[in-house]
Amino acid sequence: MSLTTFLQRSLASKVPAGWQSSHEVPLLSKELEKRLGFSPRADVLLKNAALDRRIWIEFEISRADPAANHLKFAVGHLFFAQPSGDAFVSMVSHHVAAGRTNLGATAVILMRRLGMQAY
């Protein structure tokens, strides 16, 4: 089992009352995904229908490019704005190189400048 799968299952087993957990959830329409050529998917999506809130959680555990997925979400936001009750949360593993971690953190700042709730 991968670390991402472990984290997805762990979060799903501990969601607060009223919340639901799903994983690998597409956040754009199939049509827009096809047009853009990529599909931003939340590693974990926590949803509370009664509060009209969703939390998109992105785990960056690979040493590749922790900002690539952030930018997919940001570009998606340009075409289909993040709903006001949604928030993007990025979690970067401590073993990712400092420069790449900083790039991910800077991507979150960029997402905020675009009007997204991002952390």
PDB file as gemmi writes it, atoms N, CA and C in Angstrom:
CRYST1    1.000    1.000    1.000  90.00  90.00  90.00 P 1                      
ATOM      1  N   MET A   1       0.849  -1.179   0.000  1.00  0.00           N  
ATOM      2  CA  MET A   1       0.000   0.000   0.000  1.00  0.00           C  
ATOM      3  C   MET A   1       0.890   1.236   0.000  1.00  0.00           C  
ATOM      4  N   SER A   2       0.535   2.198  -0.848  1.00  0.00           N  
ATOM      5  CA  SER A   2       1.306   3.436  -0.919  1.00  0.00           C  
ATOM      6  C   SER A   2       0.972   4.339   0.275  1.00  0.00           C  
ATOM      7  N   LEU A   3       1.830   5.313   0.517  1.00  0.00           N  
ATOM      8  CA  LEU A   3       1.586   6.261   1.607  1.00  0.00           C  
ATOM      9  C   LEU A   3       0.310   7.057   1.348  1.00  0.00           C  
ATOM     10  N   THR A   4       0.084   7.442   0.099  1.00  0.00           N  
ATOM     11  CA  THR A   4      -1.139   8.183  -0.219  1.00  0.00           C  
ATOM     12  C   THR A   4      -2.375   7.355   0.102  1.00  0.00           C  
ATOM     13  N   THR A   5      -2.381   6.092  -0.301  1.00  0.00           N  
ATOM     14  CA  THR A   5      -3.516   5.207  -0.016  1.00  0.00           C  
ATOM     15  C   THR A   5      -3.719   5.063   1.493  1.00  0.00           C  
ATOM     16  N   PHE A   6      -2.633   4.913   2.232  1.00  0.00           N  
ATOM     17  CA  PHE A   6      -2.717   4.806   3.688  1.00  0.00           C  
ATOM     18  C   PHE A   6      -3.346   6.068   4.282  1.00  0.00           C  
ATOM     19  N   LEU A   7      -2.898   7.239   3.828  1.00  0.00           N  
ATOM     20  CA  LEU A   7      -3.436   8.495   4.347  1.00  0.00           C  
ATOM     21  C   LEU A   7      -4.906   8.674   3.962  1.00  0.00           C  
ATOM     22  N   GLN A   8      -5.260   8.294   2.741  1.00  0.00           N  
ATOM     23  CA  GLN A   8      -6.657   8.394   2.305  1.00  0.00           C  
ATOM     24  C   GLN A   8      -7.546   7.523   3.192  1.00  0.00           C  
ATOM     25  N   ARG A   9      -7.143   6.304   3.433  1.00  0.00           N  
ATOM     26  CA  ARG A   9      -7.937   5.382   4.261  1.00  0.00           C  
ATOM     27  C   ARG A   9      -7.994   5.857   5.710  1.00  0.00           C  
ATOM     28  N   SER A  10      -6.876   6.355   6.209  1.00  0.00           N  
ATOM     29  CA  SER A  10      -6.839   6.829   7.592  1.00  0.00           C  
ATOM     30  C   SER A  10      -7.778   8.009   7.808  1.00  0.00           C  
ATOM     31  N   LEU A  11      -7.752   8.963   6.891  1.00  0.00           N  
ATOM     32  CA  LEU A  11      -8.651  10.112   7.011  1.00  0.00           C  
ATOM     33  C   LEU A  11     -10.110   9.681   6.897  1.00  0.00           C  
ATOM     34  N   ALA A  12     -10.383   8.763   5.994  1.00  0.00           N  
ATOM     35  CA  ALA A  12     -11.762   8.293   5.799  1.00  0.00           C  
ATOM     36  C   ALA A  12     -12.309   7.633   7.059  1.00  0.00           C  
ATOM     37  N   SER A  13     -11.440   7.004   7.832  1.00  0.00           N  
ATOM     38  CA  SER A  13     -11.904   6.304   9.037  1.00  0.00           C  
ATOM     39  C   SER A  13     -12.103   7.237  10.223  1.00  0.00           C  
ATOM     40  N   LYS A  14     -11.709   8.506  10.087  1.00  0.00           N  
ATOM     41  CA  LYS A  14     -11.763   9.429  11.225  1.00  0.00           C  
ATOM     42  C   LYS A  14     -12.496  10.734  10.923  1.00  0.00           C  
ATOM     43  N   VAL A  15     -13.368  10.745   9.931  1.00  0.00           N  
ATOM     44  CA  VAL A  15     -14.068  12.000   9.611  1.00  0.00           C  
ATOM     45  C   VAL A  15     -15.068  12.345  10.708  1.00  0.00           C  
ATOM     46  N   PRO A  16     -15.199  13.624  11.023  1.00  0.00           N  
ATOM     47  CA  PRO A  16     -16.170  14.045  12.040  1.00  0.00           C  
ATOM     48  C   PRO A  16     -17.607  13.779  11.566  1.00  0.00           C  
ATOM     49  N   ALA A  17     -18.519  13.766  12.493  1.00  0.00           N  
ATOM     50  CA  ALA A  17     -19.936  13.557  12.174  1.00  0.00           C  
ATOM     51  C   ALA A  17     -20.393  14.605  11.167  1.00  0.00           C  
ATOM     52  N   GLY A  18     -21.155  14.189  10.179  1.00  0.00           N  
ATOM     53  CA  GLY A  18     -21.672  15.087   9.161  1.00  0.00           C  
ATOM     54  C   GLY A  18     -20.771  15.239   7.947  1.00  0.00           C  
ATOM     55  N   TRP A  19     -19.578  14.716   8.011  1.00  0.00           N  
ATOM     56  CA  TRP A  19     -18.625  14.813   6.911  1.00  0.00           C  
ATOM     57  C   TRP A  19     -18.498  13.472   6.201  1.00  0.00           C  
ATOM     58  N   GLN A  20     -18.211  13.524   4.908  1.00  0.00           N  
ATOM     59  CA  GLN A  20     -17.939  12.335   4.114  1.00  0.00           C  
ATOM     60  C   GLN A  20     -16.563  12.490   3.486  1.00  0.00           C  
ATOM     61  N   SER A  21     -15.889  11.366   3.307  1.00  0.00           N  
ATOM     62  CA  SER A  21     -14.565  11.384   2.699  1.00  0.00           C  
ATOM     63  C   SER A  21     -14.573  10.545   1.429  1.00  0.00           C  
ATOM     64  N   SER A  22     -14.001  11.104   0.364  1.00  0.00           N  
ATOM     65  CA  SER A  22     -13.792  10.376  -0.886  1.00  0.00           C  
ATOM     66  C   SER A  22     -12.352  10.634  -1.312  1.00  0.00           C  
ATOM     67  N   HIS A  23     -11.866   9.840  -2.239  1.00  0.00           N  
ATOM     68  CA  HIS A  23     -10.505  10.075  -2.720  1.00  0.00           C  
ATOM     69  C   HIS A  23     -10.434  10.009  -4.240  1.00  0.00           C  
ATOM     70  N   GLU A  24      -9.399  10.672  -4.772  1.00  0.00           N  
ATOM     71  CA  GLU A  24      -9.173  10.771  -6.218  1.00  0.00           C  
ATOM     72  C   GLU A  24     -10.403  11.331  -6.928  1.00  0.00           C  
ATOM     73  N   VAL A  25     -10.937  12.422  -6.394  1.00  0.00           N  
ATOM     74  CA  VAL A  25     -12.176  13.017  -6.892  1.00  0.00           C  
ATOM     75  C   VAL A  25     -11.854  14.088  -7.939  1.00  0.00           C  
ATOM     76  N   PRO A  26     -12.407  13.941  -9.162  1.00  0.00           N  
ATOM     77  CA  PRO A  26     -12.211  14.995 -10.155  1.00  0.00           C  
ATOM     78  C   PRO A  26     -13.000  16.241  -9.751  1.00  0.00           C  
ATOM     79  N   LEU A  27     -12.402  17.404  -9.967  1.00  0.00           N  
ATOM     80  CA  LEU A  27     -13.048  18.647  -9.557  1.00  0.00           C  
ATOM     81  C   LEU A  27     -13.510  19.499 -10.737  1.00  0.00           C  
ATOM     82  N   LEU A  28     -13.267  19.023 -11.956  1.00  0.00           N  
ATOM     83  CA  LEU A  28     -13.713  19.727 -13.153  1.00  0.00           C  
ATOM     84  C   LEU A  28     -14.620  18.814 -13.973  1.00  0.00           C  
ATOM     85  N   SER A  29     -15.395  19.389 -14.844  1.00  0.00           N  
ATOM     86  CA  SER A  29     -16.250  18.596 -15.727  1.00  0.00           C  
ATOM     87  C   SER A  29     -15.376  17.804 -16.705  1.00  0.00           C  
ATOM     88  N   LYS A  30     -15.904  16.710 -17.191  1.00  0.00           N  
ATOM     89  CA  LYS A  30     -15.184  15.900 -18.189  1.00  0.00           C  
ATOM     90  C   LYS A  30     -14.845  16.741 -19.426  1.00  0.00           C  
ATOM     91  N   GLU A  31     -15.789  17.606 -19.806  1.00  0.00           N  
ATOM     92  CA  GLU A  31     -15.581  18.462 -20.980  1.00  0.00           C  
ATOM     93  C   GLU A  31     -14.381  19.389 -20.776  1.00  0.00           C  
ATOM     94  N   LEU A  32     -14.303  20.023 -19.602  1.00  0.00           N  
ATOM     95  CA  LEU A  32     -13.184  20.930 -19.333  1.00  0.00           C  
ATOM     96  C   LEU A  32     -11.878  20.152 -19.206  1.00  0.00           C  
ATOM     97  N   GLU A  33     -11.912  18.978 -18.582  1.00  0.00           N  
ATOM     98  CA  GLU A  33     -10.711  18.145 -18.496  1.00  0.00           C  
ATOM     99  C   GLU A  33     -10.187  17.826 -19.891  1.00  0.00           C  
ATOM    100  N   LYS A  34     -11.101  17.475 -20.786  1.00  0.00           N  
ATOM    101  CA  LYS A  34     -10.709  17.132 -22.151  1.00  0.00           C  
ATOM    102  C   LYS A  34     -10.103  18.347 -22.851  1.00  0.00           C  
ATOM    103  N   ARG A  35     -10.715  19.512 -22.662  1.00  0.00           N  
ATOM    104  CA  ARG A  35     -10.222  20.737 -23.288  1.00  0.00           C  
ATOM    105  C   ARG A  35      -8.842  21.128 -22.763  1.00  0.00           C  
ATOM    106  N   LEU A  36      -8.648  21.003 -21.452  1.00  0.00           N  
ATOM    107  CA  LEU A  36      -7.369  21.386 -20.845  1.00  0.00           C  
ATOM    108  C   LEU A  36      -6.289  20.326 -21.041  1.00  0.00           C  
ATOM    109  N   GLY A  37      -6.707  19.058 -21.149  1.00  0.00           N  
ATOM    110  CA  GLY A  37      -5.740  17.976 -21.311  1.00  0.00           C  
ATOM    111  C   GLY A  37      -5.194  17.439 -20.007  1.00  0.00           C  
ATOM    112  N   PHE A  38      -5.782  17.829 -18.897  1.00  0.00           N  
ATOM    113  CA  PHE A  38      -5.394  17.290 -17.588  1.00  0.00           C  
ATOM    114  C   PHE A  38      -6.592  17.300 -16.666  1.00  0.00           C  
ATOM    115  N   SER A  39      -6.459  16.540 -15.574  1.00  0.00           N  
ATOM    116  CA  SER A  39      -7.582  16.373 -14.657  1.00  0.00           C  
ATOM    117  C   SER A  39      -7.131  16.539 -13.210  1.00  0.00           C  
ATOM    118  N   PRO A  40      -7.337  17.725 -12.630  1.00  0.00           N  
ATOM    119  CA  PRO A  40      -6.991  17.850 -11.209  1.00  0.00           C  
ATOM    120  C   PRO A  40      -7.943  17.003 -10.371  1.00  0.00           C  
ATOM    121  N   ARG A  41      -7.373  16.151  -9.555  1.00  0.00           N  
ATOM    122  CA  ARG A  41      -8.155  15.262  -8.691  1.00  0.00           C  
ATOM    123  C   ARG A  41      -7.660  15.430  -7.263  1.00  0.00           C  
ATOM    124  N   ALA A  42      -8.591  15.598  -6.360  1.00  0.00           N  
ATOM    125  CA  ALA A  42      -8.228  15.735  -4.948  1.00  0.00           C  
ATOM    126  C   ALA A  42      -7.820  14.370  -4.411  1.00  0.00           C  
ATOM    127  N   ASP A  43      -6.666  14.310  -3.748  1.00  0.00           N  
ATOM    128  CA  ASP A  43      -6.271  13.049  -3.103  1.00  0.00           C  
ATOM    129  C   ASP A  43      -7.347  12.635  -2.111  1.00  0.00           C  
ATOM    130  N   VAL A  44      -7.850  13.607  -1.361  1.00  0.00           N  
ATOM    131  CA  VAL A  44      -8.977  13.386  -0.447  1.00  0.00           C  
ATOM    132  C   VAL A  44      -9.916  14.570  -0.591  1.00  0.00           C  
ATOM    133  N   LEU A  45     -11.203  14.279  -0.643  1.00  0.00           N  
ATOM    134  CA  LEU A  45     -12.210  15.335  -0.636  1.00  0.00           C  
ATOM    135  C   LEU A  45     -13.104  15.098   0.569  1.00  0.00           C  
ATOM    136  N   LEU A  46     -13.065  16.040   1.506  1.00  0.00           N  
ATOM    137  CA  LEU A  46     -13.961  15.995   2.661  1.00  0.00           C  
ATOM    138  C   LEU A  46     -15.152  16.885   2.332  1.00  0.00           C  
ATOM    139  N   LYS A  47     -16.350  16.369   2.548  1.00  0.00           N  
ATOM    140  CA  LYS A  47     -17.551  17.105   2.165  1.00  0.00           C  
ATOM    141  C   LYS A  47     -18.571  17.089   3.293  1.00  0.00           C  
ATOM    142  N   ASN A  48     -19.142  18.272   3.558  1.00  0.00           N  
ATOM    143  CA  ASN A  48     -20.228  18.396   4.516  1.00  0.00           C  
ATOM    144  C   ASN A  48     -21.369  19.099   3.780  1.00  0.00           C  
ATOM    145  N   ALA A  49     -22.357  18.311   3.347  1.00  0.00           N  
ATOM    146  CA  ALA A  49     -23.467  18.853   2.553  1.00  0.00           C  
ATOM    147  C   ALA A  49     -24.276  19.868   3.350  1.00  0.00           C  
ATOM    148  N   ALA A  50     -24.489  19.625   4.645  1.00  0.00           N  
ATOM    149  CA  ALA A  50     -25.298  20.532   5.464  1.00  0.00           C  
ATOM    150  C   ALA A  50     -24.657  21.917   5.568  1.00  0.00           C  
ATOM    151  N   LEU A  51     -23.332  21.961   5.588  1.00  0.00           N  
ATOM    152  CA  LEU A  51     -22.612  23.237   5.688  1.00  0.00           C  
ATOM    153  C   LEU A  51     -22.228  23.804   4.318  1.00  0.00           C  
ATOM    154  N   ASP A  52     -22.476  23.038   3.257  1.00  0.00           N  
ATOM    155  CA  ASP A  52     -22.065  23.401   1.909  1.00  0.00           C  
ATOM    156  C   ASP A  52     -20.570  23.693   1.874  1.00  0.00           C  
ATOM    157  N   ARG A  53     -19.791  22.792   2.471  1.00  0.00           N  
ATOM    158  CA  ARG A  53     -18.335  22.936   2.560  1.00  0.00           C  
ATOM    159  C   ARG A  53     -17.654  21.718   1.969  1.00  0.00           C  
ATOM    160  N   ARG A  54     -16.550  21.958   1.268  1.00  0.00           N  
ATOM    161  CA  ARG A  54     -15.691  20.891   0.788  1.00  0.00           C  
ATOM    162  C   ARG A  54     -14.243  21.295   1.045  1.00  0.00           C  
ATOM    163  N   ILE A  55     -13.453  20.326   1.442  1.00  0.00           N  
ATOM    164  CA  ILE A  55     -12.022  20.548   1.649  1.00  0.00           C  
ATOM    165  C   ILE A  55     -11.283  19.590   0.723  1.00  0.00           C  
ATOM    166  N   TRP A  56     -10.518  20.170  -0.200  1.00  0.00           N  
ATOM    167  CA  TRP A  56      -9.727  19.373  -1.127  1.00  0.00           C  
ATOM    168  C   TRP A  56      -8.349  19.212  -0.498  1.00  0.00           C  
ATOM    169  N   ILE A  57      -7.927  17.998  -0.281  1.00  0.00           N  
ATOM    170  CA  ILE A  57      -6.619  17.760   0.335  1.00  0.00           C  
ATOM    171  C   ILE A  57      -5.698  17.136  -0.704  1.00  0.00           C  
ATOM    172  N   GLU A  58      -4.521  17.725  -0.835  1.00  0.00           N  
ATOM    173  CA  GLU A  58      -3.516  17.248  -1.777  1.00  0.00           C  
ATOM    174  C   GLU A  58      -2.273  16.837  -1.007  1.00  0.00           C  
ATOM    175  N   PHE A  59      -1.889  15.565  -1.128  1.00  0.00           N  
ATOM    176  CA  PHE A  59      -0.666  15.057  -0.491  1.00  0.00           C  
ATOM    177  C   PHE A  59       0.474  15.146  -1.489  1.00  0.00           C  
ATOM    178  N   GLU A  60       1.525  15.811  -1.116  1.00  0.00           N  
ATOM    179  CA  GLU A  60       2.727  15.852  -1.956  1.00  0.00           C  
ATOM    180  C   GLU A  60       3.806  15.056  -1.246  1.00  0.00           C  
ATOM    181  N   ILE A  61       3.913  13.802  -1.656  1.00  0.00           N  
ATOM    182  CA  ILE A  61       4.867  12.922  -0.994  1.00  0.00           C  
ATOM    183  C   ILE A  61       5.974  12.463  -1.931  1.00  0.00           C  
ATOM    184  N   SER A  62       5.801  12.700  -3.236  1.00  0.00           N  
ATOM    185  CA  SER A  62       6.853  12.299  -4.169  1.00  0.00           C  
ATOM    186  C   SER A  62       7.894  13.409  -4.227  1.00  0.00           C  
ATOM    187  N   ARG A  63       9.040  13.052  -4.688  1.00  0.00           N  
ATOM    188  CA  ARG A  63      10.113  14.036  -4.797  1.00  0.00           C  
ATOM    189  C   ARG A  63      10.099  14.736  -6.139  1.00  0.00           C  
ATOM    190  N   ALA A  64       9.098  14.458  -6.945  1.00  0.00           N  
ATOM    191  CA  ALA A  64       9.039  14.989  -8.308  1.00  0.00           C  
ATOM    192  C   ALA A  64       8.771  16.495  -8.305  1.00  0.00           C  
ATOM    193  N   ASP A  65       7.535  16.877  -8.445  1.00  0.00           N  
ATOM    194  CA  ASP A  65       7.205  18.302  -8.549  1.00  0.00           C  
ATOM    195  C   ASP A  65       5.973  18.608  -7.716  1.00  0.00           C  
ATOM    196  N   PRO A  66       6.160  19.052  -6.477  1.00  0.00           N  
ATOM    197  CA  PRO A  66       5.018  19.283  -5.604  1.00  0.00           C  
ATOM    198  C   PRO A  66       4.130  20.443  -6.026  1.00  0.00           C  
ATOM    199  N   ALA A  67       4.552  21.241  -6.977  1.00  0.00           N  
ATOM    200  CA  ALA A  67       3.708  22.369  -7.395  1.00  0.00           C  
ATOM    201  C   ALA A  67       2.843  22.031  -8.607  1.00  0.00           C  
ATOM    202  N   ALA A  68       3.128  20.945  -9.296  1.00  0.00           N  
ATOM    203  CA  ALA A  68       2.385  20.619 -10.525  1.00  0.00           C  
ATOM    204  C   ALA A  68       0.896  20.454 -10.254  1.00  0.00           C  
ATOM    205  N   ASN A  69       0.526  19.709  -9.231  1.00  0.00           N  
ATOM    206  CA  ASN A  69      -0.894  19.521  -8.943  1.00  0.00           C  
ATOM    207  C   ASN A  69      -1.546  20.811  -8.476  1.00  0.00           C  
ATOM    208  N   HIS A  70      -0.826  21.603  -7.700  1.00  0.00           N  
ATOM    209  CA  HIS A  70      -1.349  22.898  -7.268  1.00  0.00           C  
ATOM    210  C   HIS A  70      -1.738  23.731  -8.489  1.00  0.00           C  
ATOM    211  N   LEU A  71      -0.863  23.732  -9.482  1.00  0.00           N  
ATOM    212  CA  LEU A  71      -1.115  24.547 -10.669  1.00  0.00           C  
ATOM    213  C   LEU A  71      -2.282  24.005 -11.482  1.00  0.00           C  
ATOM    214  N   LYS A  72      -2.486  22.695 -11.471  1.00  0.00           N  
ATOM    215  CA  LYS A  72      -3.661  22.138 -12.150  1.00  0.00           C  
ATOM    216  C   LYS A  72      -4.937  22.676 -11.504  1.00  0.00           C  
ATOM    217  N   PHE A  73      -4.968  22.712 -10.177  1.00  0.00           N  
ATOM    218  CA  PHE A  73      -6.131  23.255  -9.477  1.00  0.00           C  
ATOM    219  C   PHE A  73      -6.296  24.744  -9.776  1.00  0.00           C  
ATOM    220  N   ALA A  74      -5.189  25.480  -9.794  1.00  0.00           N  
ATOM    221  CA  ALA A  74      -5.245  26.925 -10.050  1.00  0.00           C  
ATOM    222  C   ALA A  74      -5.742  27.217 -11.464  1.00  0.00           C  
ATOM    223  N   VAL A  75      -5.236  26.493 -12.449  1.00  0.00           N  
ATOM    224  CA  VAL A  75      -5.686  26.698 -13.827  1.00  0.00           C  
ATOM    225  C   VAL A  75      -7.155  26.305 -13.957  1.00  0.00           C  
ATOM    226  N   GLY A  76      -7.551  25.223 -13.313  1.00  0.00           N  
ATOM    227  CA  GLY A  76      -8.964  24.851 -13.313  1.00  0.00           C  
ATOM    228  C   GLY A  76      -9.833  25.963 -12.763  1.00  0.00           C  
ATOM    229  N   HIS A  77      -9.336  26.634 -11.720  1.00  0.00           N  
ATOM    230  CA  HIS A  77     -10.060  27.747 -11.097  1.00  0.00           C  
ATOM    231  C   HIS A  77     -10.279  28.902 -12.083  1.00  0.00           C  
ATOM    232  N   LEU A  78      -9.342  29.098 -12.984  1.00  0.00           N  
ATOM    233  CA  LEU A  78      -9.488  30.170 -13.980  1.00  0.00           C  
ATOM    234  C   LEU A  78     -10.685  29.922 -14.897  1.00  0.00           C  
ATOM    235  N   PHE A  79     -11.007  28.653 -15.148  1.00  0.00           N  
ATOM    236  CA  PHE A  79     -12.101  28.297 -16.054  1.00  0.00           C  
ATOM    237  C   PHE A  79     -13.402  27.991 -15.317  1.00  0.00           C  
ATOM    238  N   PHE A  80     -13.284  27.497 -14.092  1.00  0.00           N  
ATOM    239  CA  PHE A  80     -14.444  27.152 -13.277  1.00  0.00           C  
ATOM    240  C   PHE A  80     -14.073  27.489 -11.842  1.00  0.00           C  
ATOM    241  N   ALA A  81     -14.516  28.650 -11.381  1.00  0.00           N  
ATOM    242  CA  ALA A  81     -14.087  29.170 -10.081  1.00  0.00           C  
ATOM    243  C   ALA A  81     -14.389  28.207  -8.936  1.00  0.00           C  
ATOM    244  N   GLN A  82     -13.447  28.121  -8.026  1.00  0.00           N  
ATOM    245  CA  GLN A  82     -13.619  27.320  -6.824  1.00  0.00           C  
ATOM    246  C   GLN A  82     -14.856  27.826  -6.087  1.00  0.00           C  
ATOM    247  N   PRO A  83     -15.791  26.944  -5.760  1.00  0.00           N  
ATOM    248  CA  PRO A  83     -16.973  27.392  -5.010  1.00  0.00           C  
ATOM    249  C   PRO A  83     -16.577  28.043  -3.681  1.00  0.00           C  
ATOM    250  N   SER A  84     -17.372  28.996  -3.233  1.00  0.00           N  
ATOM    251  CA  SER A  84     -17.014  29.778  -2.037  1.00  0.00           C  
ATOM    252  C   SER A  84     -16.889  28.929  -0.780  1.00  0.00           C  
ATOM    253  N   GLY A  85     -17.555  27.797  -0.712  1.00  0.00           N  
ATOM    254  CA  GLY A  85     -17.466  26.942   0.472  1.00  0.00           C  
ATOM    255  C   GLY A  85     -16.333  25.945   0.432  1.00  0.00           C  
ATOM    256  N   ASP A  86     -15.490  26.021  -0.606  1.00  0.00           N  
ATOM    257  CA  ASP A  86     -14.400  25.063  -0.770  1.00  0.00           C  
ATOM    258  C   ASP A  86     -13.069  25.644  -0.298  1.00  0.00           C  
ATOM    259  N   ALA A  87     -12.171  24.751   0.088  1.00  0.00           N  
ATOM    260  CA  ALA A  87     -10.813  25.150   0.446  1.00  0.00           C  
ATOM    261  C   ALA A  87      -9.846  24.072  -0.040  1.00  0.00           C  
ATOM    262  N   PHE A  88      -8.690  24.508  -0.496  1.00  0.00           N  
ATOM    263  CA  PHE A  88      -7.608  23.620  -0.944  1.00  0.00           C  
ATOM    264  C   PHE A  88      -6.573  23.560   0.162  1.00  0.00           C  
ATOM    265  N   VAL A  89      -6.189  22.357   0.564  1.00  0.00           N  
ATOM    266  CA  VAL A  89      -5.179  22.177   1.610  1.00  0.00           C  
ATOM    267  C   VAL A  89      -4.064  21.302   1.050  1.00  0.00           C  
ATOM    268  N   SER A  90      -2.851  21.808   1.090  1.00  0.00           N  
ATOM    269  CA  SER A  90      -1.689  21.062   0.602  1.00  0.00           C  
ATOM    270  C   SER A  90      -0.877  20.568   1.790  1.00  0.00           C  
ATOM    271  N   MET A  91      -0.486  19.311   1.712  1.00  0.00           N  
ATOM    272  CA  MET A  91       0.374  18.732   2.743  1.00  0.00           C  
ATOM    273  C   MET A  91       1.609  18.167   2.048  1.00  0.00           C  
ATOM    274  N   VAL A  92       2.782  18.683   2.395  1.00  0.00           N  
ATOM    275  CA  VAL A  92       4.021  18.260   1.751  1.00  0.00           C  
ATOM    276  C   VAL A  92       4.855  17.465   2.745  1.00  0.00           C  
ATOM    277  N   SER A  93       5.303  16.303   2.323  1.00  0.00           N  
ATOM    278  CA  SER A  93       6.121  15.438   3.161  1.00  0.00           C  
ATOM    279  C   SER A  93       7.448  16.106   3.500  1.00  0.00           C  
ATOM    280  N   HIS A  94       7.965  15.818   4.665  1.00  0.00           N  
ATOM    281  CA  HIS A  94       9.222  16.425   5.119  1.00  0.00           C  
ATOM    282  C   HIS A  94      10.421  15.973   4.295  1.00  0.00           C  
ATOM    283  N   HIS A  95      10.317  14.855   3.575  1.00  0.00           N  
ATOM    284  CA  HIS A  95      11.473  14.384   2.809  1.00  0.00           C  
ATOM    285  C   HIS A  95      11.581  15.025   1.426  1.00  0.00           C  
ATOM    286  N   VAL A  96      10.609  15.844   1.038  1.00  0.00           N  
ATOM    287  CA  VAL A  96      10.689  16.572  -0.234  1.00  0.00           C  
ATOM    288  C   VAL A  96      11.724  17.687  -0.064  1.00  0.00           C  
ATOM    289  N   ALA A  97      12.590  17.832  -1.044  1.00  0.00           N  
ATOM    290  CA  ALA A  97      13.671  18.826  -0.977  1.00  0.00           C  
ATOM    291  C   ALA A  97      13.115  20.213  -0.676  1.00  0.00           C  
ATOM    292  N   ALA A  98      13.887  20.992   0.058  1.00  0.00           N  
ATOM    293  CA  ALA A  98      13.445  22.316   0.512  1.00  0.00           C  
ATOM    294  C   ALA A  98      13.007  23.222  -0.639  1.00  0.00           C  
ATOM    295  N   GLY A  99      13.746  23.236  -1.729  1.00  0.00           N  
ATOM    296  CA  GLY A  99      13.392  24.090  -2.857  1.00  0.00           C  
ATOM    297  C   GLY A  99      12.049  23.704  -3.462  1.00  0.00           C  
ATOM    298  N   ARG A 100      11.794  22.415  -3.553  1.00  0.00           N  
ATOM    299  CA  ARG A 100      10.518  21.946  -4.097  1.00  0.00           C  
ATOM    300  C   ARG A 100       9.381  22.214  -3.104  1.00  0.00           C  
ATOM    301  N   THR A 101       9.654  22.081  -1.827  1.00  0.00           N  
ATOM    302  CA  THR A 101       8.657  22.410  -0.810  1.00  0.00           C  
ATOM    303  C   THR A 101       8.305  23.894  -0.890  1.00  0.00           C  
ATOM    304  N   ASN A 102       9.328  24.727  -1.043  1.00  0.00           N  
ATOM    305  CA  ASN A 102       9.095  26.169  -1.169  1.00  0.00           C  
ATOM    306  C   ASN A 102       8.283  26.491  -2.414  1.00  0.00           C  
ATOM    307  N   LEU A 103       8.519  25.761  -3.501  1.00  0.00           N  
ATOM    308  CA  LEU A 103       7.755  25.970  -4.725  1.00  0.00           C  
ATOM    309  C   LEU A 103       6.285  25.638  -4.487  1.00  0.00           C  
ATOM    310  N   GLY A 104       6.014  24.559  -3.767  1.00  0.00           N  
ATOM    311  CA  GLY A 104       4.635  24.208  -3.426  1.00  0.00           C  
ATOM    312  C   GLY A 104       3.982  25.280  -2.567  1.00  0.00           C  
ATOM    313  N   ALA A 105       4.727  25.782  -1.584  1.00  0.00           N  
ATOM    314  CA  ALA A 105       4.190  26.835  -0.710  1.00  0.00           C  
ATOM    315  C   ALA A 105       3.925  28.111  -1.501  1.00  0.00           C  
ATOM    316  N   THR A 106       4.797  28.439  -2.419  1.00  0.00           N  
ATOM    317  CA  THR A 106       4.611  29.625  -3.244  1.00  0.00           C  
ATOM    318  C   THR A 106       3.413  29.454  -4.175  1.00  0.00           C  
ATOM    319  N   ALA A 107       3.188  28.224  -4.645  1.00  0.00           N  
ATOM    320  CA  ALA A 107       2.015  27.957  -5.486  1.00  0.00           C  
ATOM    321  C   ALA A 107       0.726  28.221  -4.703  1.00  0.00           C  
ATOM    322  N   VAL A 108       0.737  27.929  -3.406  1.00  0.00           N  
ATOM    323  CA  VAL A 108      -0.439  28.215  -2.570  1.00  0.00           C  
ATOM    324  C   VAL A 108      -0.677  29.724  -2.513  1.00  0.00           C  
ATOM    325  N   ILE A 109       0.382  30.500  -2.402  1.00  0.00           N  
ATOM    326  CA  ILE A 109       0.244  31.960  -2.401  1.00  0.00           C  
ATOM    327  C   ILE A 109      -0.339  32.424  -3.733  1.00  0.00           C  
ATOM    328  N   LEU A 110       0.131  31.847  -4.823  1.00  0.00           N  
ATOM    329  CA  LEU A 110      -0.410  32.175  -6.143  1.00  0.00           C  
ATOM    330  C   LEU A 110      -1.900  31.833  -6.211  1.00  0.00           C  
ATOM    331  N   MET A 111      -2.284  30.691  -5.685  1.00  0.00           N  
ATOM    332  CA  MET A 111      -3.696  30.284  -5.679  1.00  0.00           C  
ATOM    333  C   MET A 111      -4.538  31.315  -4.924  1.00  0.00           C  
ATOM    334  N   ARG A 112      -4.018  31.802  -3.807  1.00  0.00           N  
ATOM    335  CA  ARG A 112      -4.748  32.826  -3.040  1.00  0.00           C  
ATOM    336  C   ARG A 112      -4.900  34.098  -3.853  1.00  0.00           C  
ATOM    337  N   ARG A 113      -3.850  34.480  -4.586  1.00  0.00           N  
ATOM    338  CA  ARG A 113      -3.901  35.694  -5.415  1.00  0.00           C  
ATOM    339  C   ARG A 113      -4.960  35.563  -6.521  1.00  0.00           C  
ATOM    340  N   LEU A 114      -5.219  34.314  -6.927  1.00  0.00           N  
ATOM    341  CA  LEU A 114      -6.232  34.064  -7.945  1.00  0.00           C  
ATOM    342  C   LEU A 114      -7.640  34.029  -7.348  1.00  0.00           C  
ATOM    343  N   GLY A 115      -7.722  34.174  -6.018  1.00  0.00           N  
ATOM    344  CA  GLY A 115      -9.024  34.211  -5.366  1.00  0.00           C  
ATOM    345  C   GLY A 115      -9.459  32.891  -4.750  1.00  0.00           C  
ATOM    346  N   MET A 116      -8.558  31.927  -4.689  1.00  0.00           N  
ATOM    347  CA  MET A 116      -8.899  30.637  -4.087  1.00  0.00           C  
ATOM    348  C   MET A 116      -8.631  30.665  -2.589  1.00  0.00           C  
ATOM    349  N   GLN A 117      -9.390  29.851  -1.859  1.00  0.00           N  
ATOM    350  CA  GLN A 117      -9.044  29.584  -0.472  1.00  0.00           C  
ATOM    351  C   GLN A 117      -8.048  28.428  -0.513  1.00  0.00           C  
ATOM    352  N   ALA A 118      -6.815  28.708  -0.194  1.00  0.00           N  
ATOM    353  CA  ALA A 118      -5.758  27.701  -0.289  1.00  0.00           C  
ATOM    354  C   ALA A 118      -4.847  27.807   0.918  1.00  0.00           C  
ATOM    355  N   TYR A 119      -4.440  26.655   1.408  1.00  0.00           N  
ATOM    356  CA  TYR A 119      -3.598  26.587   2.604  1.00  0.00           C  
ATOM    357  C   TYR A 119      -2.556  25.517   2.427  1.00  0.00           C  
TER     358      TYR A 119                                                      
END                                                                             
